[in-house]
Amino acid sequence: MQALINDEGKHYSLGYAPNAIAFTEEPKSFKEFVNQVDRWFSIGSVITKNFREIRRSLKVLTAWFLVEAVMPGVWLGFMGWLLYTSNFLTAGLLTLIDLAILAIISMYLGIRRNYGVRTILKGIGWFWIYRFVNFAQFWRRLLKPKKKWF
């Protein structure tokens, strides 16, 4: 555990708890969302300190890395190339296929968790956009990590 003291002099402990159950607070604005993702991707010190416990989950971490940090960049590069070469129909079809796959997965998971169909459909477009924010924030924090976590 790493002991931390905030500006008010209160002591806190920071560490890895593999069985912890936690919920995130929904950001109220786009700026809060970007700051939240920035915090999520600036946990290098915790990962380094607790690598022994975390390495058990490397398969999941590798899959997450590919989905969050590589695929949006590949997608953007491929779409940029299609648009540059005037393949507008192909770019449009691939965007629709991408959204359809996202919609199917979101509907399946949302219905399993008892969300309404309207709520699920409203969130799909935002999720599609936010994954590119996650992509940008991931690489930003990987290349220029924060010195302080709080």
C-alpha positions, 0 to 999 in steps of 0.5 A: 500500500502506498500512503497518500496525503491530500491538500487537507492533510487527510491520509489515504492508502492506494493499492491494488484490490483484485476483489474490489467492487466499484462503480464509476460516476457518470461524467456530467460533461465532455471535459469531465469525461476526458479527465476521467479517462485521463485518470484511468490511463495514468495508473502506471505507478499502481500497475508497476507496484502490483505487477505480480498480482496483475500479471494473472490478467495479462490475457484480458489486458492484451485483449483490452489493449488491442481493442482500446489502444490499437483498433481505433487507430487502425480503423481511423487510418484505414478510413482515412486511406479509403476517403483519400482514395475516394472509396466513399461507398466502401468507407460508408459501408464499413462504418455501417457494419462497425455501428451494426456490430456495436449495436448488436453487442450493446443490445445483447449486453444491455438487455441482459442488464435490464436496460431499456432499448431506447437507452441502449440505442441512445448510448451507441453513438456516444460510445462509438465516438468516445472510443476514439477519445479513449484511444487518444488518451491512452497514447497520450498517457503512455507517451507522457505519464503523469508524475502524480496520480492525484 
